[in-house]
Amino acid sequence: MKLRDFRDLKEMDLDELKSQKEKFFGEVLNLRTQSAMKHLENPSKIRTLRRSIAKINTLLREYELGIREKH
């Protein structure tokens, strides 16, 4: 899994952002399960994924407000 830079996320269109958000959210849930079972190798990965989701939410909100145009 490669986490995307904010510049890479800006280049994505609306549908790609939504699918990426769902993918990251699923990974966070999986990592939380691993964390609860004490099998998580890299706990900082959860934090990084949550921040990526927040960046995606920011871009989605910009689409809603009309700041960013739909491709």
Short mmCIF file of the C-alpha atoms (twelve columns), coordinates in Angstrom:
data_MODEL
# 
_entry.id   MODEL 
# 
loop_
_atom_site.group_PDB 
_atom_site.id 
_atom_site.type_symbol 
_atom_site.label_atom_id 
_atom_site.label_alt_id 
_atom_site.label_comp_id 
_atom_site.label_asym_id 
_atom_site.label_seq_id 
_atom_site.Cartn_x 
_atom_site.Cartn_y 
_atom_site.Cartn_z 
_atom_site.pdbx_PDB_model_num 
ATOM 1  C CA . MET A 1  0.000   0.000  0.000   1 
ATOM 2  C CA . LYS A 2  1.348   3.375  -0.973  1 
ATOM 3  C CA . LEU A 3  -0.172  6.407  0.676   1 
ATOM 4  C CA . ARG A 4  -0.700  9.298  -1.639  1 
ATOM 5  C CA . ASP A 5  0.720   12.742 -1.369  1 
ATOM 6  C CA . PHE A 6  -1.735  15.646 -1.267  1 
ATOM 7  C CA . ARG A 7  -0.607  16.748 -4.739  1 
ATOM 8  C CA . ASP A 8  -1.463  13.304 -6.090  1 
ATOM 9  C CA . LEU A 9  -4.876  13.448 -4.457  1 
ATOM 10 C CA . LYS A 10 -5.593  16.850 -6.017  1 
ATOM 11 C CA . GLU A 11 -5.149  15.347 -9.465  1 
ATOM 12 C CA . MET A 12 -7.825  12.693 -8.871  1 
ATOM 13 C CA . ASP A 13 -11.403 13.197 -9.965  1 
ATOM 14 C CA . LEU A 14 -14.439 12.901 -7.723  1 
ATOM 15 C CA . ASP A 15 -15.113 9.187  -8.262  1 
ATOM 16 C CA . GLU A 16 -11.484 8.259  -7.705  1 
ATOM 17 C CA . LEU A 17 -11.416 10.217 -4.462  1 
ATOM 18 C CA . LYS A 18 -14.521 8.463  -3.186  1 
ATOM 19 C CA . SER A 19 -13.171 5.013  -4.014  1 
ATOM 20 C CA . GLN A 20 -9.792  5.845  -2.444  1 
ATOM 21 C CA . LYS A 21 -11.554 7.035  0.702   1 
ATOM 22 C CA . GLU A 22 -13.502 3.771  0.957   1 
ATOM 23 C CA . LYS A 23 -10.315 1.779  0.425   1 
ATOM 24 C CA . PHE A 24 -8.431  3.696  3.136   1 
ATOM 25 C CA . PHE A 25 -11.377 3.408  5.531   1 
ATOM 26 C CA . GLY A 26 -11.442 -0.361 5.055   1 
ATOM 27 C CA . GLU A 27 -7.712  -0.533 5.727   1 
ATOM 28 C CA . VAL A 28 -8.124  1.501  8.927   1 
ATOM 29 C CA . LEU A 29 -10.788 -0.923 10.148  1 
ATOM 30 C CA . ASN A 30 -8.522  -3.858 9.340   1 
ATOM 31 C CA . LEU A 31 -5.586  -2.266 11.158  1 
ATOM 32 C CA . ARG A 32 -7.740  -1.508 14.204  1 
ATOM 33 C CA . THR A 33 -8.711  -5.172 14.335  1 
ATOM 34 C CA . GLN A 34 -5.059  -6.169 14.137  1 
ATOM 35 C CA . SER A 35 -4.228  -3.646 16.842  1 
ATOM 36 C CA . ALA A 36 -6.858  -5.071 19.162  1 
ATOM 37 C CA . MET A 37 -5.416  -8.538 18.619  1 
ATOM 38 C CA . LYS A 38 -1.867  -7.232 19.250  1 
ATOM 39 C CA . HIS A 39 -0.652  -8.242 15.770  1 
ATOM 40 C CA . LEU A 40 -0.045  -4.773 14.380  1 
ATOM 41 C CA . GLU A 41 3.525   -4.266 13.198  1 
ATOM 42 C CA . ASN A 42 3.376   -0.528 12.453  1 
ATOM 43 C CA . PRO A 43 0.898   1.395  14.654  1 
ATOM 44 C CA . SER A 44 1.682   4.711  12.961  1 
ATOM 45 C CA . LYS A 45 0.079   3.406  9.765   1 
ATOM 46 C CA . ILE A 46 -3.380  3.992  11.294  1 
ATOM 47 C CA . ARG A 47 -2.540  7.628  11.932  1 
ATOM 48 C CA . THR A 48 -1.199  8.093  8.405   1 
ATOM 49 C CA . LEU A 49 -4.316  6.540  6.871   1 
ATOM 50 C CA . ARG A 50 -6.613  8.691  8.985   1 
ATOM 51 C CA . ARG A 51 -4.766  11.796 7.847   1 
ATOM 52 C CA . SER A 52 -5.071  10.705 4.217   1 
ATOM 53 C CA . ILE A 53 -8.820  10.261 4.719   1 
ATOM 54 C CA . ALA A 54 -8.984  13.774 6.176   1 
ATOM 55 C CA . LYS A 55 -7.185  15.159 3.107   1 
ATOM 56 C CA . ILE A 56 -9.651  13.378 0.841   1 
ATOM 57 C CA . ASN A 57 -12.566 14.750 2.872   1 
ATOM 58 C CA . THR A 58 -11.134 18.258 2.407   1 
ATOM 59 C CA . LEU A 59 -11.021 17.812 -1.358  1 
ATOM 60 C CA . LEU A 60 -14.540 16.342 -1.429  1 
ATOM 61 C CA . ARG A 61 -15.801 19.337 0.501   1 
ATOM 62 C CA . GLU A 62 -14.149 21.655 -2.014  1 
ATOM 63 C CA . TYR A 63 -16.112 19.890 -4.761  1 
ATOM 64 C CA . GLU A 64 -19.338 20.401 -2.774  1 
ATOM 65 C CA . LEU A 65 -18.670 24.103 -2.309  1 
ATOM 66 C CA . GLY A 66 -17.740 24.585 -5.946  1 
ATOM 67 C CA . ILE A 67 -14.171 25.612 -5.175  1 
ATOM 68 C CA . ARG A 68 -12.879 22.689 -7.231  1 
ATOM 69 C CA . GLU A 69 -14.493 21.781 -10.545 1 
ATOM 70 C CA . LYS A 70 -15.574 18.244 -11.373 1 
ATOM 71 C CA . HIS A 71 -13.553 16.592 -14.132 1 
# 
